[in-house]
Structure formats: structure tokens, C-alpha cells
């Protein structure tokens, strides 16, 4: 199932799953509404949204062209104390230069069941207050009174918005399960919106109907001598209804980028305005137009594409001795990476001219990587900036240039037909590497041809090879050597960890991880400071002899999957691994002195979804030597909800198999 569906709003196909719409009126709460203390949709829920409804309708306004009236009605059952924060209502209101959103007819009430009767407690209007969030946003707040475990709270209000081209999004899903969520939208054909759908829960109602309505509106003039005028018109009107029933709560689980990518919602982007007998007015730009504007913008590309003669002397010192374009680019990158501090990893605009950024030796991610791009271009290299959205920020819409969806800037460099993606804002990244966070779909080049760059997680493959050799030790003990060639991103994590701890403490932690008393010696980490290479962890270990007649020995040590990362029986959104993986574990072990092998795990080979992965666990026992090779291959990073059960079962099998032990029996 696709995560997003893109539809031209006025051309939406209509479909209807016939369902009984709940008959809920504001203020009509009965004793029977309190009978459930647990709801079938989620027996562990702290609260259940019983009803969430909004109508949005345009009305003509000869002062401000159009208003949109949103009427909200929400009813929630509070089941325990953990839900009491839901009784504080926050309503964001947008304020422009000369216009602002306003709330009308706000009502809110708490219902409790006392001695078999419903008792209501209305909100005191004097308790309402506003918080200023920014110059453009205030939040209207109120807290409902007399809440208890089992209370029902309900509120309704009308929000009047003069911002007719900015339709509000609707969220069908949230932190609590929802029994019914509905959005009714009526729009005159003057407005051409693109609707952007997201989520995996099916629509119970998805319909569109047409009618005609009368509006008094202000039609803007189309030229210097064409004056605006107030007219009364009958417009073709589109009435669309979306509804979902029994929507589960969205809960964070393992291998999730951000829940914002998966919450069931619908949002809107204005595409154009179509006033009667006037040329269509485009409102959505193309990527070619946006890229051209950004390249010329003082806050983005103007400095990058300028001559920048001031940097010539500094660049000469930085690349001194470098002969090839690759060496020059690498030295430039490393200079910025090692000498500049990133103050903000969430930015798409310059905070200052790049000359000042260079002088200050710090800046946000856009500052540093746009400066990098400018310095590479100054050397005649093919460098171009690109925009992307990190995993935590959420997915972008490839087809639409919605700049608010982006939060990061990188540099694309081509040297002798080889493409390098660069990010000098991270101080432990090698040349041509990006943070794992950047692999979140596609990046967009900001160039005359603003093409996409594939940054899907499945395009990354993390390989790890671990080898353990065990020989007979003194007096029946065993000696071993451990070598692990980590994957690149595991290497990066280790380097970050070693910033906060010493190498000695790191190996003390490894010693404590063994199930039995073990000596760990000669600990070494190769390539700790060489960020272009993977890290290699090495150490030797010794285990004393055992007096037990039978020894149970796990040959995987701490490299085994001990628990299944997929605990939930059902998943409502995709599994998002950070990369494809290839993990290999190899053991060569001499049988301990005085013992014989009584039992070894059986060898198995299991394919996952044909060619999407495999698990091999191959064991041999010959001439007093045990050999084991365990291989886990996952060839893609993202798995849709309907693939979840197979994936969960696959890892359950791995956990079970890797927990099996070799049994040694003392010889007589």
C-alpha cells in the first residue's frame, strides 16, 4: 500500500463504503454512554475519542474576498488519570499582517455519572486565555472543570478564517483510538486544491457531490486599469466528505522514523484560482521555478553562484599539495568538517552571508554546506546544493515544491563521473557519506535541472563481519580472539560513544557482558579517527575451566538476537529499518580439554519472501573442532503493514535459533 495518494481535489473520484454515521448532538449525553469502562478498539487505552467532527464551508466577504468557517465538535471519554491532560484544550490561531483567525461560539462541558444521573459542569468562560507563540500564532487555551476517571468531555466552537487559500489539515488519527472521525468540506470551484492523503486506515466514507451556491465576493483586477469589483455569483460547489471509523491509536514501535509519516490525515495545497471570465491564476509553482528563485535568493544560492574572489587565498592554503580534483575536494570538505561547528541541524536558509560564515567558523547546516558548495565551485568543480527532509522531520512530496517539508541542505559533487554526496556539518562523517537521518526518500537538486537524488534507506547496505576463534587454554580453560568489522553507521555510533567514554571503560563493559567470569585483554579499536573507513573492534579473552559434568555453551556470545525487535502482534504502518543489512558471524572453536560434544544445533537455511532476505545457521563438528557460520541478510529496508507478520515470524525464528546451545559432556 502506498503511503501517500495525490489527487487533484476538484477531480477526486467518489466512493462510499456504506456505514451508519453516528447520531451525536452536542450536549446530548446519556447515562448509557458511561457503561463502557473498556473499549473493544483498545482495551489498554487511557482515553477514547468517541466523536471528532468538522465542517468547513466558504462564505463570501466583500471585505476579504472569502472566509472559511470551520465548525468543530469533539467528544472524549477519559478512562484514567493518564488521560487528564486531554481536558486542556489548545486551539492555534493564525494572524497575518492585517487579518487574523477568530473563535466564535465556544462551548465546553464535562459530564460525570453521579447516582445514575448525568451531571454536567460547563467551562467558565473567564478561564479562557491566549498564549502568544510567535508574531503569527497565538494559542487559545481552556481547561475543562471537574474531571474524574470515567468523565466524558465535549467541546464545540466555530473558527472563522480569512485565509481562504490555506485550508486546514484534518487528522483522523492520534495518540488515542477514535471511534468516528469526519471532515466535511464545501469549496466553490474558484479554488483548485490538491489534496495530499496519508495513512493506512481505510476510509469509511469518501464522497464528493456538486451543487450551486451564491457568493458575494471581491474579484481582483487582472491588469493596471482593470479595477477590482464586488460581484454576486453562483458558483459550482464541491462538497466532499471523508470519514474513518474505529481508527487505532498510533503508537511508536521499533524501526519507526517518525509517526508524522504515518498518521492518517488529509492536507491541502492551493494549485490555482479560477475566477469567472478571468484567466486562471496559478498558485503552485513548479520545481523549475522554485529552483531558479532559490539559486538567485540572497538567503540561499546567490552567494554560492557568485564569483567569491575573497576565498581564493584561503582555498590555496587548504588544498596545497593536492594534485587531483578528488584530492582538492576531499581536503576542502575535511577542512570545513574539522574546523566548523554546526549550530543547528534543521535549516534550509543562510543565517548570514557565506563570507561571514567562513570567518565565524560556525553556522547551521545550510550555512556550512552552502559554503562547501561555493568553495568547491570556486575551484571549478561540479558542485550543486540539494534540499532534503530528515527522518524525524518527515516525508516530502516529490511532485510538489512545498518548501516547508524540507529541513536540510547537502552538497552533490561529481568528480570524473563519480557522484559524492557531502555533509560537512557532521564532524565524524567520511568523505562521500551522509548521516543515516538523511536517507528518507529523495533529495531535490537546486540547479537549472532540479532532478531528484535517490536517498531511499534500501539504497544503503550495512555489512558486518564478526569472527571468533577459540582454542584450548590451560587446565581445561579456553582462550579466544574476537574481531568485528563493523558496518559504517555502527562505526559512526561507536565513535560517538567513545566521545563520552574511554576505550578502557568500553572494554570493561564488554567484559561485564559475558555470562561467566572472563578476562578481556588487548582491546583495540582500529580506524577510530579515520572517518572514511569502518571501525574494527578486537580483543582477546580467557575463560577458566569448569568443574561441571555438562556445559551449556552459546556459540553466538553477545552477537545473537536475544529478543524479537517486533513485539506487537499487529502493525498499522510500515517497518522502517535504517538500511539493508548483511550480518555474518563466524566461529572456529576447539572442544575444551576433558570434554566431548554431546549435542550441537542443527544447520538451517531459511529464505525470507523469496529474494528479500535469508537466514543461514550452518554448524559442523569434526575432529574436535566446531565451526559455525550465521548469516542474516535483509535486502530492503522498508516493509509494508501486510508484510509485518512474515517479518516478525522471521525474526522470531532467528531469536530462537541463535539461542540454541552447544552441549559439552565431561569425558570419563
Secondary structure, 3 states (H helix, E strand, C coil): CCCEEEEEHHHCCCEECCCCCCCCCCCCCCHHHHCCCCECCECCCCEEEEEEEEEEEEEEECCCEEEEEEEEEEEEEECCHHHHHHHEEEEEEEECCCCECEEEEEEEEEEEEECCEEEEEECCHHHCEEEECCCCEEEEEEECCCCCCCCEEEEEEEEEECCCCCCCCEECCCCCEEEEEEEEEEEECCEEEEEEEECCCCCCEEEEEEEEEEEEEEECCCECCECCEEEEEEEEEEEEEEEEEEECCCCCCCCCCCHHHCCCEEEEEEEEECCCCCCCEECCCCHHHHHHHHHHCCCCCCCCCCCCHHHHHHHHHHCCCCCCHHHHHHHHHHHHHHHCEECCCCCCCCCCCHHHHHHHCEECHHHHHHHHHHHHHHCCCEEEEEEECCCCCCCCCCCCCCHHHCCEEEEEEEECCEEEEECCCCCCCCCCCCCHHHCCEEEEECCCCCCEEEECHHHCEEEEEEEEEEEECHHHCEEEEEEEECCHHHHHHHHHHHHHCCHHHHHHHHHHHCCCCEEEEEEEEECCCCCCCCCEEEEEEEECCCCCCEEEECCCHHHCCCCCCCCCCCCCCCEECCCEEEEEEEEEEECCCCEEEEECCCCEEEEECCCCEEEEEEEEEECCEEEEEEEEEECCCEECHHHHHHHHHHHHHHHHHHCCCEEEEECC
